[in-house]
Amino acid sequence: MTFGEFLLVAVLAVPALGALAVAATPRDRAARLVGTVAAGLTLVAAVALLAGRGAGWTAYGPTPPAVRPWHAVDVAWVPGLDLRLHLGVDGISWPLVVLTALLTVLCCGYSLWRVPTGGSGRALVALLLVVEVGILGTFLALDLVLFFLFFEVVLLPMYAIIVGWGGDGAGPAAVDARRRAGRKFALYTLFGSVLLLVGVYVVVAAAGTADIVALTGDSGLSRSTQLVAFTLLALAFAVKSPLWPLHSWLPDAHTQAPTVGSVLLAGVLLKMGTYGLIRVAVGVAPEGARWAAPVLGVLAVAAILVGSLVCLAQTELKRLIAYSSVGHMGFVLLGVATLTATGIQAALIGNVAHGIITGLLFFLAGAIKDRAHTGALSELSGLRETAPRLSGLLAFAAVASLGLPGLAGFWGEAFAVVAAVEAGGALWTTLAVLAAVGGALTAAYLLRLLRRVTHGRPTSAVATLTPGLAGAELIAWAPLVLLALAVGLAPTLVLGVAEAPVDALVGVLP
């Protein structure tokens, strides 16, 4: 086994074994510490995947195979059914792998300081690690059946996190609200899972293989099969992304989830849908992608506009941030819909930027709600007078989210609009203009948020806030602040590693 193969296995094995170790540790705080260490080791292994990438780094070309991972593990899993444990990482998946590992270690570390009411911290950390295994496995799987299995691993533990530790209290109304949110999340996700399963079956039955490397760009599928497969797969991934109008589970889930649940949900769980759209739906059924691209572009722009307009009317902090994800993911989906190198690069950096910035926003929203005991915008004015540091961090995250040049949020939105213009034609030009309008609306609702929360006379809920920040909060938030700056100033951190595999993917599109 090479060092790269060892790292691939370690990225999945360490959090899985960590979850078992957490469950077996009797003392609650010691268990949370074990989970944090396991998440930290996973992050180290994820970052180390960049090393030793060998000839695959420059060997991309417009001829199949279009997927050439830096490191790969391919062993028989169920020989009788020709199922293989095929894992691999390249420049498309690696940034998301690192983002997942980073957010998980920050959430586990945050739980050392604060455990939400509703259950033990040990159980929460164990579930966070199981969610990490599912998300990382989705990004690393190069077999469709394995991809589907990892895709499904996330469902039950995230449902348990929402129902077990979510809500605003232990009263009957709060319990009922978080249970409704959990059920809605589970039902929507199961609906998407059924479509994904059928789509995987259609592809595997027609192609005779589940190997994503072999299927990408050279699947041998007929045009009609590709149209059916892409429709099923795109709908499944649209639920997870989420794409309007399949987004209604997201605000409730975010509003009711605990802080660490919201961070993982917005930061990386949504990216499973957009990553699957690029890696599986577009790669395996390129003719279907070309056929459906205009519809996908229209729906993406609708998501941008609807998400922004709804945010302008929101009166609750976490719900506003949740709806903002609908608009931001719309820019990601618009980039994918153009089927150009610029557009897919925009989608990839948009994914990473959204994970960094929205993860920070939900950390901050949780801190404000824990201190003020309310998320109503009308009860949070005057934050800069009583908690200037918290107010300053919220302002930084908000201007990063609205796409200020020099911060991470700018590149994905700008490149998506440029890609739509480059696609040419009246439709794509119109979509580009409407997306730009949506970007202006994004700035409007985020500036409105800052005016409502940070300015004005302090309300009774805000007047009693302590001005300082806990050390655990600074440790959890500082990496996200630094990354928002780093990716904004040096986008090549993401675009550089993704350029070759994106060019290879686009090269095999019809």
N, C-alpha and C positions, 0 to 999 in steps of 0.2 A: 504493500500500500504506500503510495507516494504521500508527501506531506500535504499536498492539496486535497487528496482524497480523505486523509485523516481529518483535515479541517472541516470538510463538508459533513462528514459523519458527526463530528464534534458539535457543530452548530445546532444539530437537531438532538443529539444524545444528551448534551449537557443540561439544557432546560428540562428535558423529559426526566432525567435522573434527578435533577434538582427538585422537580415537583414531587417525586416519590420521597426524597429526603425530607422535604418540608412536611409532608403528611406524616412521616414517621418520627419527627422530632416533637417530643411532648410539650416543651415549653414554648409559649407563643412567640415571645420576642426572639428567642434563639432560632426558631423556625423561620421567622421573617428575615433574620440575618443570613441564614443558609440560602434562602431563596434569592436574596440580593447578590450574594457571592456567585451563585450559579448564573444569574443573569449577567453579572459582570464578566465572567469567563466566556459566556456566549458572545458578548460584544467583542472581546479580544479576538476570538476565533473568527468572527464575521469580518472584522477589519483586516485580519491577516490573510483572508482569501485573496486580497489584491496582489499579494506577493506570489512570485513563481508562476505567473500566468503563462509563460512560455510562448511558443510560436503562435498559439491561438490569438494572441494580442494583435498581430498584424496580418494574419492569414485570411481575413474575411474577403469575400468577393461576391459578385452578383450571381454566382452559380451555386446550386444546392451542394451540400447542406448549408442552409442560411443560418442555422444555429450552431455555433462552434464554441462551446463553453471553455473557460479557462481551466477548470477542473471538473471532472465528472466521475461518478461512481455508477456502474451499471452491472448489477448482479441479478441472477434469477431469484424471484421471490416466491411465486407459485408456478412452478414449471408446467404443471398439468394444464393451466389456463393461460400459459404464456404471459404471465404478469411479471414485470421486472421492477426492481428497486433502482430506478434510474434518476439520479440527482445530478445537477450541474449548476454552475453559476457563470454569468457573463456580465457585460457592462450594462445590460438592461435590468437585470435582477439584483446586482450587487448593491447599488445605492439603497434599494428598498430593504434588503437584508440588514444592512447596517442601521438604517432608520428604525426598523423593528426592534433590533437588539438594543439600540440606545434608549428608545422610549420605554422599553420593558424594564431596563435596569433603573431608569429614573423613577418609574412608577413603584417598583419594588423598594427602592431606597426611600421614596416618599412615605411608603407604608411603615417604615421603621419609626417615623415621627408621628404620623396620624393614621389611624385606622377608622374608617367610617362605621357608624353604628349599624348593627344588624347581624353581625357574625364575627367570628374570630379572624384575627389578622393572618393566622397561619393558613386557614382555608382560602382566604382571598389571594394571598401570594401564590399558593399552589395553583389556583385557577388562572392567575395571570401567566404563569409559566406554561400551562397547557395551551392557553390561547397563543402564546408565542410560538410554541411548537407547530401549531396549525398554520399560522401565518407564514412562518419561515419555510415550512414544507411546501406551501403553495408557491412561493417564489422560487424554490429550488427544484421542484418536480419537473422532470422531462419525460414523463409518461402520463398519458391522459387519465388513466384509472387512478394512479397515485395522486395526480393533481386533484381529482375529485374527492378522494378520501381526505387529503389534508384540508381541502376547502371546507369540508363538513366538520372537521374536528373543532372548529372555532365556535360552532353554533351553541352547544349546550353550556360550556363554561361561561360564555359571554351572557347567555340568558340567566345563568345562576348569579353572575356578578350584578346584573341589573336588578333582579328580584331580591337577592339576599342583602345587598348593601346600598341600594339606591333609595331615592325618595328623600323627603324632608322631615321624616319623623317616624314614630312607631304607631301612630294613630291609625284607626281603620281606614280613613280616607287616603292617607299616604301609602299604606300597604296596598290598597286596591289600585292606586294610580301606578305604582311601580310594577305590579303584576300585569296590569293592562299593557303597559309599555313593553314588558318582557314578552308577553304573548304576541303582541303585534310584530315585534322584531323576529320572533321565532317563526311565525306564520309566513311573513314575507320572505324570510330567508329560505324556508322550506319550499315555498313556491319556486323560487329561483333555483333551488337544488334539484327539483324534479326536472325543470327545463334543462339544466346542465347535464343531468344524468342521461336524458333522452338524446341531447346533442352529442355527448360522448359516444353513446351507443351507435348513433347514425354514422359517425365518423369511423369508429373502429370496425363496425360491421362492413362498411363499404370499402375501407382501405386495407383491412386485414392486419392492421398494426395499431398500437397505441403510442408508439414512439414519436414524441413531438419533434425530435430532430429530423426523423425521416419524413414526417408529414409536412413540415414547414416548406411551403413553396413548391413542393413536388409530391403532393399527396396522391395524384392520380384520380382524384374524385371528379365525377362528372359535374357539369355546371349546376344541374338541378339539385344534386346532393349538396353541393357547396351552399346554394341558396338556402336550403332547408337547415343545414347545420349552422350556418352563420346566424340565421334568425333565432334559432333556439339558444345558441351560445350567447349572442348579444343580449337577448332578453334576460338571461340568467345573470350575466355580469352587470346589466343595467340595474337590477334590483339591489345588488351589493354596492354599486358605485356611490350613491344611487342617482339614476337618471330620471328627471321629471317625465311622466307623472307617477313613477313607481317609488317616490321618495318619502311618502307620508309616515313610514315607520321611523325615520331618522330623528325628527325633532323630539318625539316622545321618548325615544331611547336615550338621547343625549340629556334631556331635561331630568330624567329619573335616574340615570346611571351615576354612581359615585365618581369623584374627580378622576381617579386612575382609570376607571372604565371608560369615561368620556375621552380621555387622552388617547388610549389605545384604539378606541372605536373610530375616532376621527383621524388619528394620526396614521394608522396603518391598515385597519380592517377595511376601510373603504377602498384602499389601493389594491386589494385583492381583485376587485371588479375591473378596474382600469388596466391592471397588469394582465389579467386573464383576457381582456379584450384584445390587447396588443399581441401577447405571446400565443394565445390559443385561437381566438376567433379570427383575427386578421391573418395570422401565420398559416393556419390550417385550411381556412376557406377564403383565400384572397379574392376569388371571383365574387363570392357572396359579399365580401367587404366592399368591393368596388360598386356593386349593385346597390347596396344599402347606404353608401356613404352620404348621399344628399339627405336622406331621412334622418340619419344619425346627426348630421350637422344641424338640421332644423331643430331637433329635440335638444341638442346641446345648447343652442342659443336660447331656446325657450327656458331651459333650466337657469341660464345666466340671468335672464330678465325676470322670471318669476321669483327666483330666489332673492334677488336684490329688492324687488318691490315688496315682497313679504317681509323682508328685514326692516324696511322703512316703517312698517306698521307694528313691529314687535315691541312688547313692553316688558319682556323678561330676558335677562342677560344670557343665560345658557341657551335658551330657545333661539335667540338672535344669532348666536355663534353657530348653532346647529344649522339653521337655514342658510347661513353664509356658506356652509360647506356645499350645499346644493349648487350655488352659483359658481364657486371655485372649481368644483368638479366638472361643471359645464364647460369651462375653458379647457380642462384636460380632455374631455370627450370631443370637443371641437377640434383640437389638435390631431387626435387619432382619426377623426372623420376625414380630414384632408388627405390621408394616406401619403403624405410627403415626409421626407426626412426632417424638414423643419418642424412640421406638425407633431410628429412622434417625439422628437426631441423636446418640444414644448410640453407635451404630455408628461414626459418623464421628469423634467425638472419641476413642472407644476405639481406633480405627485409629491416629490420630496419637499418642496417649499411649503405646500399645504400641510404636510405632516409636521414639519418643524413649527410653523407659525400657529396653526390651530391647536397643536398640542400645548404650546405656551399659553394660548388664549384660554383653554379650558383649565389649565393649572391656575391661572390668575382668577378666572371666574369662580372656581371652587374656593380659592382663598378669600375672595370678597364675600361669597355667600356664607362661608363658615364664620367669618367675623361679624357680618351685619345681620345674619340670620334671615336674609331675604335676597331674592334675585330680581325684584321689581325695579325697573329703571327709575320710576318716580320716587322711590325711597332710597336711592343711592347717590344723590347729588352731593357735590362738595367733597369728593374723595381726596382731591389734591390738598385740601386744607388740613385734613386729619391724618392722612396716610400718603404723603407725597411720593415715597419710593414705590409703593404699590401702584399709585396713579401713573407715575412715570413709566413703569414697565407695561402697564395696560396701553398707554399711548404708543409706546414703541411697537408692541404687538399689533395694534390696530393699523398703524401706518404701514407696517410691513405687509399686513393682510390686504390693504387697499392697493398695493402694487407700487409703492414709492420706489423710484430708481435708486439703485444702490443696496436694496434689500431683496431678500430671496423671492418675495411674491411677484416682483416685476417681470422676471424673465418668462415664466410660463404663460402669463396673460399676453404679454407683448408678442411673443413668438407665435402663439395660437392665432392672433389676429393677422400677423404677417403671413402665416401659412395659408390662411383662408384667402387672402389677397393673391398670393402666389398661385393658388389653385385655379384662379381665373374664372371667368364667366359671371353672368349677372347674379346667379344664386349665391355663389361663394363671396362675391363682393358685398352683396347685401348682408349676408351673415356676418362678414367682418365688421361692417358698419354697426350693426345691431349689437355685436359683442363688445365693440368699443363703447357704445352707449351703456351697456351693462357694466363695463368697468367704471364709468363715471358714476353710475348709481351705487356701485360698491363703495366708492369713496364717500358718497353722500350718507349712506347709512352708518358707516363706521365713524365719520366725523360727528354725526348726530349722536351716536353712542357716547363718544368722548364728551360732547357738550352736556349730555344728560347726566353722566356719571361723575366726571371729574370737576366740572365747573359748578358755579352757583353756591348758595348757602348750604352748609352741611345739614342733612336731615337728622332726625333723632337716631336713626339706625346707624348713621355714619359718624355722628359726633362723638360716640364713645369708642371708636376704633383705636387700637394701639398703633403708633406710627411706625414701629420697627418691623423687620422681617425675621422670621426664624432661620437659623442656619440651614436646616433641612430644605427650606424653600429656596434659598439661594443656590444650594448645591443642585437641586432639581431643575431650576430655571436657567441658571447660567449657561449650560451647554447649548440650550435652544437659542438663547439670545446671541451667543457667539456664532452658531451655525447660520442663523438668519443673516448675520452680517457677512460671514465668510462666503456663503453661496451667492449672496447678492453682489459682492465685490468680485468674486472669482467663480462664475458659473461653470467654468471648465472642470471644477471638482466633480460635477455630475455629467456635464455634456462631453467632457473629454473621454471618460471611460465608456460612454454609450455611443459615441460617434460611429465606430466601426460596425458593431452589431446592428445598429439602426440602418446604416447604409446597406448592409447585407440583406436585411429584411425588406427594405423598400425595393432593392434590386430584383427580387423575385415576385413582386406584385405585378399583376397584369396591367 
